[in-house]
C-alpha cells in the first residue's frame, strides 16, 4: 500500500455563507467515515484560517530562528488535507474525487515518497 496526500488550498474554497459550509460538513465527514470503514484512512483535518498562531522554523543559516506567520510569501495557503493508504493512484483519485464532490471545491493528490530507513 502507498500513502497519498489529498489536499486543498484555502483559496480554492471560494466565498460561501455559513449555512453553505454547515451543509457541506456532514458530506465531507461521510467521506472520512467511508475511508475509515474501507481501512484506508490515516489522518484528515482542516486547518484554521486564523494565522495568528502560525510559526515558521528555519535553521538554514546554521542558527534556529522562529518567525511568526507563514514562511512562504504567497497568496495560497494550505486549507486542509487527508492522508490515505491505498494500493494505487487510481484509488487515491477516487477518494479525492469523492472529497471534491462532498466539499464543493477542488482537491489535489500527491504520493508520499518512500520512508527513509
Biopython code that builds the backbone (N, CA, C, O; Angstrom):
import numpy as np
from Bio.PDB.StructureBuilder import StructureBuilder

atoms = [
    (1, "UNK", "N", (0.847, -1.182, 0.000)),
    (1, "UNK", "CA", (0.000, 0.000, 0.000)),
    (1, "UNK", "C", (0.893, 1.247, 0.000)),
    (1, "UNK", "O", (2.033, 1.207, 0.463)),
    (2, "UNK", "N", (0.373, 2.316, -0.510)),
    (2, "UNK", "CA", (1.102, 3.575, -0.630)),
    (2, "UNK", "C", (0.275, 4.695, -0.021)),
    (2, "UNK", "O", (-0.946, 4.729, -0.168)),
    (3, "UNK", "N", (0.952, 5.611, 0.665)),
    (3, "UNK", "CA", (0.244, 6.746, 1.250)),
    (3, "UNK", "C", (0.184, 7.898, 0.249)),
    (3, "UNK", "O", (1.171, 8.228, -0.408)),
    (4, "UNK", "N", (-0.997, 8.495, 0.152)),
    (4, "UNK", "CA", (-1.238, 9.645, -0.715)),
    (4, "UNK", "C", (-1.803, 10.784, 0.119)),
    (4, "UNK", "O", (-2.567, 10.569, 1.060)),
    (5, "UNK", "N", (-1.415, 11.990, -0.244)),
    (5, "UNK", "CA", (-1.943, 13.193, 0.371)),
    (5, "UNK", "C", (-3.008, 13.764, -0.552)),
    (5, "UNK", "O", (-2.757, 14.010, -1.732)),
    (6, "UNK", "N", (-4.198, 13.972, -0.004)),
    (6, "UNK", "CA", (-5.287, 14.638, -0.716)),
    (6, "UNK", "C", (-5.456, 15.977, -0.019)),
    (6, "UNK", "O", (-5.704, 16.016, 1.186)),
    (7, "UNK", "N", (-5.326, 17.079, -0.758)),
    (7, "UNK", "CA", (-5.338, 18.374, -0.074)),
    (7, "UNK", "C", (-5.957, 19.463, -0.941)),
    (7, "UNK", "O", (-6.179, 19.297, -2.141)),
    (8, "UNK", "N", (-6.226, 20.594, -0.270)),
    (8, "UNK", "CA", (-6.722, 21.755, -0.990)),
    (8, "UNK", "C", (-6.113, 23.015, -0.403)),
    (8, "UNK", "O", (-5.755, 23.061, 0.774)),
    (9, "UNK", "N", (-6.003, 24.033, -1.241)),
    (9, "UNK", "CA", (-5.578, 25.353, -0.791)),
    (9, "UNK", "C", (-6.819, 26.135, -0.378)),
    (9, "UNK", "O", (-7.872, 26.011, -1.003)),
    (10, "UNK", "N", (-6.695, 26.925, 0.654)),
    (10, "UNK", "CA", (-7.832, 27.687, 1.171)),
    (10, "UNK", "C", (-8.466, 28.554, 0.086)),
    (10, "UNK", "O", (-9.683, 28.738, 0.080)),
    (11, "UNK", "N", (-7.668, 29.081, -0.820)),
    (11, "UNK", "CA", (-8.181, 29.963, -1.862)),
    (11, "UNK", "C", (-9.092, 29.238, -2.847)),
    (11, "UNK", "O", (-9.871, 29.881, -3.550)),
    (12, "UNK", "N", (-9.005, 27.913, -2.910)),
    (12, "UNK", "CA", (-9.864, 27.144, -3.806)),
    (12, "UNK", "C", (-11.282, 27.045, -3.277)),
    (12, "UNK", "O", (-12.197, 26.698, -4.024)),
    (13, "UNK", "N", (-11.481, 27.344, -2.002)),
    (13, "UNK", "CA", (-12.777, 27.170, -1.352)),
    (13, "UNK", "C", (-13.800, 28.167, -1.878)),
    (13, "UNK", "O", (-14.945, 27.796, -2.134)),
    (14, "UNK", "N", (-13.411, 29.411, -2.042)),
    (14, "UNK", "CA", (-14.344, 30.429, -2.503)),
    (14, "UNK", "C", (-15.142, 31.032, -1.359)),
    (14, "UNK", "O", (-15.011, 30.627, -0.204)),
    (15, "UNK", "N", (-15.964, 31.998, -1.704)),
    (15, "UNK", "CA", (-16.790, 32.687, -0.709)),
    (15, "UNK", "C", (-18.146, 31.999, -0.624)),
    (15, "UNK", "O", (-18.832, 31.835, -1.633)),
    (16, "UNK", "N", (-18.525, 31.601, 0.575)),
    (16, "UNK", "CA", (-19.813, 30.933, 0.787)),
    (16, "UNK", "C", (-20.379, 31.369, 2.133)),
    (16, "UNK", "O", (-19.656, 31.862, 2.999)),
    (17, "UNK", "N", (-21.653, 31.182, 2.289)),
    (17, "UNK", "CA", (-22.321, 31.535, 3.544)),
    (17, "UNK", "C", (-22.020, 30.483, 4.609)),
    (17, "UNK", "O", (-21.660, 29.351, 4.284)),
    (18, "UNK", "N", (-22.167, 30.858, 5.879)),
    (18, "UNK", "CA", (-22.009, 29.861, 6.952)),
    (18, "UNK", "C", (-22.965, 28.681, 6.785)),
    (18, "UNK", "O", (-22.614, 27.550, 7.122)),
    (19, "UNK", "N", (-24.148, 28.930, 6.277)),
    (19, "UNK", "CA", (-25.119, 27.853, 6.065)),
    (19, "UNK", "C", (-24.628, 26.879, 4.993)),
    (19, "UNK", "O", (-24.814, 25.668, 5.113)),
    (20, "UNK", "N", (-23.999, 27.417, 3.946)),
    (20, "UNK", "CA", (-23.464, 26.558, 2.891)),
    (20, "UNK", "C", (-22.398, 25.626, 3.470)),
    (20, "UNK", "O", (-22.411, 24.421, 3.216)),
    (21, "UNK", "N", (-21.469, 26.201, 4.257)),
    (21, "UNK", "CA", (-20.422, 25.381, 4.879)),
    (21, "UNK", "C", (-21.023, 24.339, 5.814)),
    (21, "UNK", "O", (-20.586, 23.189, 5.830)),
    (22, "UNK", "N", (-22.023, 24.740, 6.591)),
    (22, "UNK", "CA", (-22.666, 23.802, 7.527)),
    (22, "UNK", "C", (-23.297, 22.631, 6.775)),
    (22, "UNK", "O", (-23.332, 21.511, 7.285)),
    (23, "UNK", "N", (-23.792, 22.886, 5.574)),
    (23, "UNK", "CA", (-24.377, 21.814, 4.771)),
    (23, "UNK", "C", (-23.347, 20.886, 4.154)),
    (23, "UNK", "O", (-23.661, 19.734, 3.855)),
    (24, "UNK", "N", (-22.124, 21.360, 3.958)),
    (24, "UNK", "CA", (-21.067, 20.543, 3.358)),
    (24, "UNK", "C", (-20.369, 19.657, 4.380)),
    (24, "UNK", "O", (-19.898, 18.570, 4.044)),
    (25, "UNK", "N", (-20.300, 20.118, 5.631)),
    (25, "UNK", "CA", (-19.560, 19.380, 6.664)),
    (25, "UNK", "C", (-20.019, 17.927, 6.802)),
    (25, "UNK", "O", (-19.168, 17.038, 6.833)),
    (26, "UNK", "N", (-21.323, 17.642, 6.885)),
    (26, "UNK", "CA", (-21.727, 16.236, 7.001)),
    (26, "UNK", "C", (-21.343, 15.405, 5.784)),
    (26, "UNK", "O", (-21.053, 14.216, 5.910)),
    (27, "UNK", "N", (-21.340, 16.023, 4.610)),
    (27, "UNK", "CA", (-20.955, 15.295, 3.398)),
    (27, "UNK", "C", (-19.478, 14.910, 3.448)),
    (27, "UNK", "O", (-19.111, 13.781, 3.122)),
    (28, "UNK", "N", (-18.632, 15.859, 3.859)),
    (28, "UNK", "CA", (-17.197, 15.574, 3.968)),
    (28, "UNK", "C", (-16.932, 14.538, 5.053)),
    (28, "UNK", "O", (-16.104, 13.647, 4.865)),
    (29, "UNK", "N", (-17.621, 14.641, 6.181)),
    (29, "UNK", "CA", (-17.429, 13.665, 7.257)),
    (29, "UNK", "C", (-17.882, 12.275, 6.818)),
    (29, "UNK", "O", (-17.310, 11.276, 7.254)),
    (30, "UNK", "N", (-18.889, 12.201, 5.972)),
    (30, "UNK", "CA", (-19.322, 10.898, 5.459)),
    (30, "UNK", "C", (-18.222, 10.252, 4.633)),
    (30, "UNK", "O", (-18.032, 9.037, 4.703)),
    (31, "UNK", "N", (-17.491, 11.048, 3.848)),
    (31, "UNK", "CA", (-16.376, 10.505, 3.065)),
    (31, "UNK", "C", (-15.271, 10.015, 4.001)),
    (31, "UNK", "O", (-14.714, 8.937, 3.795)),
    (32, "UNK", "N", (-14.956, 10.804, 5.026)),
    (32, "UNK", "CA", (-13.936, 10.389, 6.004)),
    (32, "UNK", "C", (-14.376, 9.096, 6.694)),
    (32, "UNK", "O", (-13.567, 8.188, 6.883)),
    (33, "UNK", "N", (-15.644, 9.010, 7.069)),
    (33, "UNK", "CA", (-16.148, 7.777, 7.692)),
    (33, "UNK", "C", (-16.033, 6.590, 6.748)),
    (33, "UNK", "O", (-15.713, 5.481, 7.176)),
    (34, "UNK", "N", (-16.296, 6.820, 5.458)),
    (34, "UNK", "CA", (-16.153, 5.747, 4.471)),
    (34, "UNK", "C", (-14.681, 5.344, 4.315)),
    (34, "UNK", "O", (-14.379, 4.165, 4.133)),
    (35, "UNK", "N", (-13.767, 6.320, 4.387)),
    (35, "UNK", "CA", (-12.337, 5.997, 4.351)),
    (35, "UNK", "C", (-11.971, 5.092, 5.519)),
    (35, "UNK", "O", (-11.256, 4.103, 5.355)),
    (36, "UNK", "N", (-12.475, 5.446, 6.708)),
    (36, "UNK", "CA", (-12.203, 4.621, 7.893)),
    (36, "UNK", "C", (-12.757, 3.219, 7.716)),
    (36, "UNK", "O", (-12.074, 2.238, 8.011)),
    (37, "UNK", "N", (-13.997, 3.116, 7.233)),
    (37, "UNK", "CA", (-14.637, 1.810, 7.051)),
    (37, "UNK", "C", (-13.895, 0.967, 6.019)),
    (37, "UNK", "O", (-13.848, -0.258, 6.136)),
    (38, "UNK", "N", (-13.313, 1.621, 5.003)),
    (38, "UNK", "CA", (-12.565, 0.903, 3.968)),
    (38, "UNK", "C", (-11.154, 0.538, 4.415)),
    (38, "UNK", "O", (-10.454, -0.199, 3.722)),
    (39, "UNK", "N", (-10.731, 1.054, 5.577)),
    (39, "UNK", "CA", (-9.398, 0.739, 6.095)),
    (39, "UNK", "C", (-8.275, 1.503, 5.422)),
    (39, "UNK", "O", (-7.122, 1.078, 5.496)),
    (40, "UNK", "N", (-8.578, 2.635, 4.756)),
    (40, "UNK", "CA", (-7.543, 3.400, 4.060)),
    (40, "UNK", "C", (-7.211, 4.711, 4.772)),
    (40, "UNK", "O", (-6.244, 5.383, 4.412)),
    (41, "UNK", "N", (-7.991, 5.073, 5.761)),
    (41, "UNK", "CA", (-7.825, 6.345, 6.477)),
    (41, "UNK", "C", (-6.561, 6.331, 7.331)),
    (41, "UNK", "O", (-6.332, 5.397, 8.099)),
    (42, "UNK", "N", (-5.741, 7.378, 7.191)),
    (42, "UNK", "CA", (-4.580, 7.583, 8.052)),
    (42, "UNK", "C", (-4.832, 8.798, 8.936)),
    (42, "UNK", "O", (-4.716, 8.717, 10.159)),
    (43, "UNK", "N", (-5.178, 9.936, 8.310)),
    (43, "UNK", "CA", (-5.450, 11.166, 9.053)),
    (43, "UNK", "C", (-6.125, 12.153, 8.122)),
    (43, "UNK", "O", (-5.900, 12.129, 6.912)),
    (44, "UNK", "N", (-6.956, 13.024, 8.687)),
    (44, "UNK", "CA", (-7.568, 14.101, 7.907)),
    (44, "UNK", "C", (-7.864, 15.263, 8.833)),
    (44, "UNK", "O", (-8.120, 15.074, 10.022)),
    (45, "UNK", "N", (-7.828, 16.470, 8.280)),
    (45, "UNK", "CA", (-8.190, 17.639, 9.069)),
    (45, "UNK", "C", (-8.131, 18.913, 8.257)),
    (45, "UNK", "O", (-7.411, 19.015, 7.264)),
    (46, "UNK", "N", (-8.904, 19.872, 8.703)),
    (46, "UNK", "CA", (-8.892, 21.201, 8.107)),
    (46, "UNK", "C", (-8.072, 22.129, 8.987)),
    (46, "UNK", "O", (-8.068, 21.990, 10.210)),
    (47, "UNK", "N", (-7.392, 23.057, 8.380)),
    (47, "UNK", "CA", (-6.557, 23.991, 9.127)),
    (47, "UNK", "C", (-7.338, 25.262, 9.430)),
    (47, "UNK", "O", (-8.212, 25.663, 8.662)),
    (48, "UNK", "N", (-7.020, 25.881, 10.539)),
    (48, "UNK", "CA", (-7.648, 27.133, 10.929)),
    (48, "UNK", "C", (-7.258, 28.234, 9.955)),
    (48, "UNK", "O", (-6.106, 28.310, 9.526)),
    (49, "UNK", "N", (-8.209, 29.082, 9.607)),
    (49, "UNK", "CA", (-7.896, 30.218, 8.730)),
    (49, "UNK", "C", (-7.137, 31.310, 9.475)),
    (49, "UNK", "O", (-6.343, 32.033, 8.873)),
    (50, "UNK", "N", (-7.372, 31.434, 10.762)),
    (50, "UNK", "CA", (-6.680, 32.438, 11.575)),
    (50, "UNK", "C", (-5.201, 32.056, 11.650)),
    (50, "UNK", "O", (-4.854, 30.987, 12.154)),
    (51, "UNK", "N", (-4.345, 32.922, 11.154)),
    (51, "UNK", "CA", (-2.921, 32.614, 11.099)),
    (51, "UNK", "C", (-2.141, 33.246, 12.241)),
    (51, "UNK", "O", (-0.917, 33.346, 12.166)),
    (52, "UNK", "N", (-2.824, 33.673, 13.293)),
    (52, "UNK", "CA", (-2.121, 34.305, 14.412)),
    (52, "UNK", "C", (-1.242, 33.315, 15.175)),
    (52, "UNK", "O", (-0.315, 33.724, 15.874)),
    (53, "UNK", "N", (-1.524, 32.023, 15.049)),
    (53, "UNK", "CA", (-0.717, 31.010, 15.727)),
    (53, "UNK", "C", (0.285, 30.322, 14.802)),
    (53, "UNK", "O", (0.941, 29.367, 15.218)),
    (54, "UNK", "N", (0.419, 30.779, 13.569)),
    (54, "UNK", "CA", (1.337, 30.162, 12.617)),
    (54, "UNK", "C", (2.761, 30.585, 12.950)),
    (54, "UNK", "O", (3.033, 31.768, 13.156)),
    (55, "UNK", "N", (3.664, 29.614, 13.003)),
    (55, "UNK", "CA", (5.072, 29.864, 13.309)),
    (55, "UNK", "C", (5.915, 29.120, 12.279)),
    (55, "UNK", "O", (5.614, 27.980, 11.928)),
    (56, "UNK", "N", (6.963, 29.765, 11.800)),
    (56, "UNK", "CA", (7.913, 29.128, 10.892)),
    (56, "UNK", "C", (9.220, 28.885, 11.637)),
    (56, "UNK", "O", (9.675, 29.730, 12.409)),
    (57, "UNK", "N", (9.812, 27.729, 11.399)),
    (57, "UNK", "CA", (11.122, 27.397, 11.974)),
    (57, "UNK", "C", (12.112, 27.270, 10.821)),
    (57, "UNK", "O", (11.856, 26.545, 9.860)),
    (58, "UNK", "N", (13.238, 27.970, 10.911)),
    (58, "UNK", "CA", (14.233, 27.967, 9.840)),
    (58, "UNK", "C", (15.627, 27.804, 10.453)),
    (58, "UNK", "O", (16.044, 28.605, 11.290)),
    (59, "UNK", "N", (16.331, 26.770, 10.030)),
    (59, "UNK", "CA", (17.693, 26.534, 10.517)),
    (59, "UNK", "C", (18.710, 26.584, 9.381)),
    (59, "UNK", "O", (19.844, 26.137, 9.550)),
    (60, "UNK", "N", (18.320, 27.123, 8.223)),
    (60, "UNK", "CA", (19.210, 27.128, 7.066)),
    (60, "UNK", "C", (20.453, 27.985, 7.266)),
    (60, "UNK", "O", (21.455, 27.780, 6.580)),
    (61, "UNK", "N", (20.409, 28.939, 8.189)),
    (61, "UNK", "CA", (21.573, 29.789, 8.438)),
    (61, "UNK", "C", (22.556, 29.141, 9.407)),
    (61, "UNK", "O", (23.638, 29.678, 9.646)),
    (62, "UNK", "N", (22.188, 28.000, 9.962)),
    (62, "UNK", "CA", (23.006, 27.352, 10.988)),
    (62, "UNK", "C", (22.516, 27.678, 12.386)),
    (62, "UNK", "O", (22.939, 27.049, 13.356)),
    (63, "UNK", "N", (21.639, 28.645, 12.496)),
    (63, "UNK", "CA", (21.025, 29.014, 13.764)),
    (63, "UNK", "C", (19.518, 28.886, 13.605)),
    (63, "UNK", "O", (18.949, 29.364, 12.624)),
    (64, "UNK", "N", (18.884, 28.251, 14.551)),
    (64, "UNK", "CA", (17.439, 28.076, 14.500)),
    (64, "UNK", "C", (16.746, 29.405, 14.797)),
    (64, "UNK", "O", (16.998, 30.034, 15.824)),
    (65, "UNK", "N", (15.867, 29.821, 13.880)),
    (65, "UNK", "CA", (15.122, 31.067, 14.028)),
    (65, "UNK", "C", (13.642, 30.756, 13.874)),
    (65, "UNK", "O", (13.231, 30.113, 12.908)),
    (66, "UNK", "N", (12.843, 31.216, 14.834)),
    (66, "UNK", "CA", (11.389, 31.098, 14.752)),
    (66, "UNK", "C", (10.826, 32.454, 14.351)),
    (66, "UNK", "O", (11.230, 33.487, 14.886)),
    (67, "UNK", "N", (9.887, 32.442, 13.403)),
    (67, "UNK", "CA", (9.263, 33.670, 12.928)),
    (67, "UNK", "C", (7.758, 33.485, 12.961)),
    (67, "UNK", "O", (7.244, 32.451, 12.535)),
    (68, "UNK", "N", (7.051, 34.489, 13.467)),
    (68, "UNK", "CA", (5.593, 34.437, 13.443)),
    (68, "UNK", "C", (5.107, 34.543, 12.010)),
    (68, "UNK", "O", (5.667, 35.280, 11.199)),
    (69, "UNK", "N", (4.058, 33.796, 11.715)),
    (69, "UNK", "CA", (3.439, 33.859, 10.396)),
    (69, "UNK", "C", (3.968, 32.799, 9.456)),
    (69, "UNK", "O", (4.987, 32.162, 9.722)),
    (70, "UNK", "N", (3.261, 32.619, 8.350)),
    (70, "UNK", "CA", (3.709, 31.608, 7.384)),
    (70, "UNK", "C", (5.043, 31.996, 6.760)),
    (70, "UNK", "O", (5.329, 33.175, 6.546)),
    (71, "UNK", "N", (5.843, 30.993, 6.477)),
    (71, "UNK", "CA", (7.160, 31.210, 5.874)),
    (71, "UNK", "C", (7.032, 31.720, 4.444)),
    (71, "UNK", "O", (7.687, 32.685, 4.051)),
    (72, "UNK", "N", (6.177, 31.055, 3.678)),
    (72, "UNK", "CA", (6.060, 31.395, 2.255)),
    (72, "UNK", "C", (5.273, 32.685, 2.076)),
    (72, "UNK", "O", (4.204, 32.861, 2.660)),
    (73, "UNK", "N", (5.812, 33.576, 1.265)),
    (73, "UNK", "CA", (5.094, 34.784, 0.878)),
    (73, "UNK", "C", (4.274, 34.425, -0.358)),
    (73, "UNK", "O", (4.747, 34.552, -1.488)),
    (74, "UNK", "N", (3.061, 33.983, -0.135)),
    (74, "UNK", "CA", (2.220, 33.526, -1.229)),
    (74, "UNK", "C", (0.771, 33.870, -0.943)),
    (74, "UNK", "O", (0.396, 34.125, 0.202)),
    (75, "UNK", "N", (-0.031, 33.877, -1.977)),
    (75, "UNK", "CA", (-1.450, 34.138, -1.788)),
    (75, "UNK", "C", (-2.213, 32.850, -1.501)),
    (75, "UNK", "O", (-3.377, 32.902, -1.104)),
    (76, "UNK", "N", (-1.579, 31.695, -1.694)),
    (76, "UNK", "CA", (-2.248, 30.429, -1.426)),
    (76, "UNK", "C", (-1.695, 29.792, -0.162)),
    (76, "UNK", "O", (-0.483, 29.727, 0.047)),
    (77, "UNK", "N", (-2.612, 29.325, 0.674)),
    (77, "UNK", "CA", (-2.251, 28.646, 1.922)),
    (77, "UNK", "C", (-3.004, 27.324, 1.990)),
    (77, "UNK", "O", (-4.148, 27.230, 1.545)),
    (78, "UNK", "N", (-2.368, 26.318, 2.541)),
    (78, "UNK", "CA", (-2.996, 25.018, 2.714)),
    (78, "UNK", "C", (-4.238, 25.169, 3.575)),
    (78, "UNK", "O", (-4.190, 25.805, 4.628)),
    (79, "UNK", "N", (-5.350, 24.590, 3.137)),
    (79, "UNK", "CA", (-6.599, 24.697, 3.871)),
    (79, "UNK", "C", (-6.948, 23.444, 4.648)),
    (79, "UNK", "O", (-7.518, 23.536, 5.736)),
    (80, "UNK", "N", (-6.623, 22.287, 4.121)),
    (80, "UNK", "CA", (-6.922, 21.032, 4.797)),
    (80, "UNK", "C", (-6.399, 19.871, 3.979)),
    (80, "UNK", "O", (-5.988, 20.033, 2.830)),
    (81, "UNK", "N", (-6.420, 18.696, 4.591)),
    (81, "UNK", "CA", (-5.854, 17.539, 3.900)),
    (81, "UNK", "C", (-6.345, 16.244, 4.523)),
    (81, "UNK", "O", (-6.881, 16.220, 5.631)),
    (82, "UNK", "N", (-6.144, 15.170, 3.772)),
    (82, "UNK", "CA", (-6.365, 13.807, 4.248)),
    (82, "UNK", "C", (-5.194, 12.971, 3.760)),
    (82, "UNK", "O", (-4.647, 13.218, 2.685)),
    (83, "UNK", "N", (-4.819, 11.990, 4.549)),
    (83, "UNK", "CA", (-3.794, 11.023, 4.144)),
    (83, "UNK", "C", (-4.485, 9.670, 4.076)),
    (83, "UNK", "O", (-5.113, 9.232, 5.039)),
    (84, "UNK", "N", (-4.363, 9.016, 2.929)),
    (84, "UNK", "CA", (-4.936, 7.685, 2.742)),
    (84, "UNK", "C", (-3.830, 6.714, 2.380)),
    (84, "UNK", "O", (-2.838, 7.089, 1.756)),
    (85, "UNK", "N", (-4.008, 5.474, 2.773)),
    (85, "UNK", "CA", (-3.061, 4.405, 2.461)),
    (85, "UNK", "C", (-3.792, 3.431, 1.550)),
    (85, "UNK", "O", (-4.583, 2.608, 2.010)),
    (86, "UNK", "N", (-3.520, 3.532, 0.251)),
    (86, "UNK", "CA", (-4.273, 2.796, -0.757)),
    (86, "UNK", "C", (-3.314, 2.075, -1.710)),
    (86, "UNK", "O", (-2.125, 2.389, -1.747)),
    (87, "UNK", "N", (-3.826, 1.116, -2.474)),
    (87, "UNK", "CA", (-2.937, 0.331, -3.324)),
    (87, "UNK", "C", (-2.380, 1.061, -4.537)),
    (87, "UNK", "O", (-1.319, 0.694, -5.041)),
    (88, "UNK", "N", (-3.090, 2.109, -5.025)),
    (88, "UNK", "CA", (-2.620, 2.733, -6.261)),
    (88, "UNK", "C", (-3.206, 4.137, -6.427)),
    (88, "UNK", "O", (-4.086, 4.558, -5.676)),
    (89, "UNK", "N", (-2.689, 4.847, -7.433)),
    (89, "UNK", "CA", (-3.122, 6.209, -7.713)),
    (89, "UNK", "C", (-4.603, 6.255, -8.067)),
    (89, "UNK", "O", (-5.309, 7.184, -7.675)),
    (90, "UNK", "N", (-5.067, 5.274, -8.794)),
    (90, "UNK", "CA", (-6.482, 5.269, -9.193)),
    (90, "UNK", "C", (-7.401, 5.282, -7.969)),
    (90, "UNK", "O", (-8.422, 5.970, -7.965)),
    (91, "UNK", "N", (-7.044, 4.533, -6.944)),
    (91, "UNK", "CA", (-7.847, 4.516, -5.720)),
    (91, "UNK", "C", (-7.737, 5.854, -4.996)),
    (91, "UNK", "O", (-8.732, 6.358, -4.474)),
    (92, "UNK", "N", (-6.542, 6.434, -4.960)),
    (92, "UNK", "CA", (-6.376, 7.760, -4.345)),
    (92, "UNK", "C", (-7.201, 8.795, -5.094)),
    (92, "UNK", "O", (-7.805, 9.671, -4.474)),
    (93, "UNK", "N", (-7.234, 8.707, -6.408)),
    (93, "UNK", "CA", (-8.037, 9.629, -7.216)),
    (93, "UNK", "C", (-9.521, 9.483, -6.897)),
    (93, "UNK", "O", (-10.246, 10.477, -6.833)),
    (94, "UNK", "N", (-9.968, 8.260, -6.699)),
    (94, "UNK", "CA", (-11.367, 8.035, -6.370)),
    (94, "UNK", "C", (-11.726, 8.753, -5.068)),
    (94, "UNK", "O", (-12.759, 9.418, -4.986)),
    (95, "UNK", "N", (-10.856, 8.613, -4.036)),
    (95, "UNK", "CA", (-11.121, 9.271, -2.752)),
    (95, "UNK", "C", (-11.052, 10.790, -2.888)),
    (95, "UNK", "O", (-11.852, 11.499, -2.278)),
    (96, "UNK", "N", (-10.119, 11.292, -3.669)),
    (96, "UNK", "CA", (-10.031, 12.734, -3.899)),
    (96, "UNK", "C", (-11.284, 13.240, -4.607)),
    (96, "UNK", "O", (-11.792, 14.314, -4.285)),
    (97, "UNK", "N", (-11.770, 12.483, -5.549)),
    (97, "UNK", "CA", (-12.993, 12.861, -6.252)),
    (97, "UNK", "C", (-14.193, 12.897, -5.327)),
    (97, "UNK", "O", (-15.017, 13.808, -5.402)),
    (98, "UNK", "N", (-14.291, 11.916, -4.466)),
    (98, "UNK", "CA", (-15.400, 11.912, -3.505)),
    (98, "UNK", "C", (-15.307, 13.099, -2.570)),
    (98, "UNK", "O", (-16.321, 13.713, -2.238)),
    (99, "UNK", "N", (-14.073, 13.433, -2.134)),
    (99, "UNK", "CA", (-13.904, 14.573, -1.238)),
    (99, "UNK", "C", (-14.211, 15.876, -1.973)),
    (99, "UNK", "O", (-14.815, 16.777, -1.392)),
    (100, "UNK", "N", (-13.811, 15.991, -3.228)),
    (100, "UNK", "CA", (-14.107, 17.195, -4.010)),
    (100, "UNK", "C", (-15.613, 17.392, -4.157)),
    (100, "UNK", "O", (-16.113, 18.508, -4.020)),
    (101, "UNK", "N", (-16.327, 16.315, -4.432)),
    (101, "UNK", "CA", (-17.783, 16.412, -4.550)),
    (101, "UNK", "C", (-18.423, 16.792, -3.220)),
    (101, "UNK", "O", (-19.343, 17.609, -3.181)),
    (102, "UNK", "N", (-17.940, 16.207, -2.138)),
    (102, "UNK", "CA", (-18.517, 16.478, -0.821)),
    (102, "UNK", "C", (-18.246, 17.904, -0.362)),
    (102, "UNK", "O", (-19.135, 18.579, 0.158)),
    (103, "UNK", "N", (-17.006, 18.359, -0.558)),
    (103, "UNK", "CA", (-16.624, 19.697, -0.082)),
    (103, "UNK", "C", (-17.129, 20.804, -0.992)),
    (103, "UNK", "O", (-17.490, 21.883, -0.523)),
    (104, "UNK", "N", (-17.155, 20.539, -2.288)),
    (104, "UNK", "CA", (-17.572, 21.559, -3.228)),
    (104, "UNK", "C", (-16.431, 22.410, -3.747)),
    (104, "UNK", "O", (-16.662, 23.493, -4.285)),
    (105, "UNK", "N", (-15.189, 21.933, -3.594)),
    (105, "UNK", "CA", (-14.029, 22.632, -4.152)),
    (105, "UNK", "C", (-12.983, 21.595, -4.544)),
    (105, "UNK", "O", (-13.047, 20.448, -4.102)),
    (106, "UNK", "N", (-12.008, 22.000, -5.381)),
    (106, "UNK", "CA", (-11.024, 21.042, -5.896)),
    (106, "UNK", "C", (-10.147, 20.423, -4.800)),
    (106, "UNK", "O", (-9.951, 20.991, -3.726)),
    (107, "UNK", "N", (-9.643, 19.258, -5.118)),
    (107, "UNK", "CA", (-8.686, 18.547, -4.269)),
    (107, "UNK", "C", (-7.517, 18.139, -5.163)),
    (107, "UNK", "O", (-7.703, 17.891, -6.355)),
    (108, "UNK", "N", (-6.337, 18.071, -4.603)),
    (108, "UNK", "CA", (-5.156, 17.628, -5.344)),
    (108, "UNK", "C", (-4.619, 16.380, -4.662)),
    (108, "UNK", "O", (-4.763, 16.220, -3.450)),
    (109, "UNK", "N", (-4.001, 15.499, -5.434)),
    (109, "UNK", "CA", (-3.468, 14.230, -4.921)),
    (109, "UNK", "C", (-1.974, 14.177, -5.181)),
    (109, "UNK", "O", (-1.513, 14.454, -6.288)),
    (110, "UNK", "N", (-1.216, 13.814, -4.141)),
    (110, "UNK", "CA", (0.226, 13.599, -4.292)),
    (110, "UNK", "C", (0.627, 12.370, -3.493)),
    (110, "UNK", "O", (0.144, 12.144, -2.383)),
    (111, "UNK", "N", (1.522, 11.579, -4.080)),
    (111, "UNK", "CA", (2.020, 10.375, -3.427)),
    (111, "UNK", "C", (3.184, 10.754, -2.520)),
    (111, "UNK", "O", (4.033, 11.564, -2.891)),
    (112, "UNK", "N", (3.217, 10.163, -1.330)),
    (112, "UNK", "CA", (4.372, 10.337, -0.447)),
    (112, "UNK", "C", (5.526, 9.497, -0.987)),
    (112, "UNK", "O", (5.317, 8.410, -1.525)),
    (113, "UNK", "N", (6.724, 10.005, -0.841)),
    (113, "UNK", "CA", (7.919, 9.257, -1.206)),
    (113, "UNK", "C", (8.169, 8.155, -0.187)),
    (113, "UNK", "O", (7.543, 8.134, 0.872)),
    (114, "UNK", "N", (9.077, 7.246, -0.499)),
    (114, "UNK", "CA", (9.385, 6.175, 0.432)),
    (114, "UNK", "C", (9.977, 6.739, 1.731)),
    (114, "UNK", "O", (10.675, 7.753, 1.727)),
    (115, "UNK", "N", (9.684, 6.066, 2.815)),
    (115, "UNK", "CA", (10.236, 6.475, 4.103)),
    (115, "UNK", "C", (11.699, 6.102, 4.187)),
    (115, "UNK", "O", (12.088, 5.008, 3.778)),
    (116, "UNK", "N", (12.524, 7.011, 4.719)),
    (116, "UNK", "CA", (13.937, 6.674, 4.847)),
    (116, "UNK", "C", (14.146, 5.543, 5.857)),
    (116, "UNK", "O", (13.387, 5.380, 6.812)),
    (117, "UNK", "N", (15.150, 4.810, 5.618)),
    (117, "UNK", "CA", (15.482, 3.809, 6.612)),
    (117, "UNK", "C", (15.586, 2.480, 6.054)),
    (117, "UNK", "O", (15.863, 1.525, 6.780)),
]
sb = StructureBuilder()
sb.init_structure("model")
sb.init_model(0)
sb.init_chain("A")
sb.init_seg("    ")
for serial, (resi, resn, name, xyz) in enumerate(atoms, 1):
    if name == "N":
        sb.init_residue(resn, " ", resi, " ")
    sb.init_atom(name, np.array(xyz, "f"), 0.0, 1.0, " ", f" {name:<3s}", serial, name[0])
structure = sb.get_structure()
